[in-house]
Amino acid sequence: MENKSLTTCWPDICDFTQDLNIPPSRWKKAWSTHELSAKRLSNATHIFRPRRILETGTFEGLGTWVMARALAKNGGGEIVTIDYDGDPEVAMPDADWRNLDRIREENLASAQKDFPNVSIHFIKGDSRKVLPDLFPSRWNHWDLFFQDSMHFAAGIQAEWDIVRPFAAPHAIAVFDDVCLDWWKLGAHLTGHADFCLGFALRQITQQRWRFKSTAEGRAQFWIQRRD
C-alpha cells in the first residue's frame, strides 16, 4: 500500500477521462456500481496500489471487475467480496434473485479469467456474520475496503466495527451510495438516516482518519487511516 495522502490525490482519483470498458449491467434493477464511482475506484487502486481489497455488496460483480482490472495492472493482488441472497426491504420473486446469482457467478468467473494474477474469492452470506471468520484467521489486514452492501447507519457501523481494527497503515475505506444530506444533522446523529453523520464525526475526533465525500454518480464517503 502506497503512503500517499487521500486529500492530495483526490483530484487524480476524480479524473473521469479514462474508459474502463466495464461489462454491461444485466440484471433488472440498475443497482450496479455507477460509472463515475467505478472510475474513482479504479483510479484509487492504481494510485495507492493496495494488495488486499475487501468488498461487501458484490451484486453483479462489476465493481469487483473494475478493482481486479486495476490490481492486475499493478501486478496482482487479492479480493474478497461478500454478498447475501435477497434483500429484506425489497419484494421480488425468488427467480429474480437466482438470476442475479447466475449473473454474478459469470462476471466473477470472467474477471478471474481476464485477470489471472488477481485472486478473487466470493463469500455468500451476511457480512456481519461472515467478516468475523475472515479476520484474523484468513487475513490479518486489508488495504482497501469497499463498503457497498448495507446502506443504513446500523449496518454500516456493524461492518466497520469488525473490519476497522485490521486496517493497514494508510488504508482506504469507501462507503458507496450513502446519504450525504448533512443538513439532516439531528437524524444523522440519532442514527435514523441512511448514513450517520455521527460515524464521520467519530472518525475525525479519533484523529486517525482523514475524509473526503462526493455526490457525483452515487454519493460516496471516503476515509483514509492516518499514520
Order of alpha helices (4+ residues) and beta strands (2+ residues): alpha-alpha-beta-alpha-beta-alpha-beta-alpha-beta-alpha-beta-alpha-alpha-beta-beta
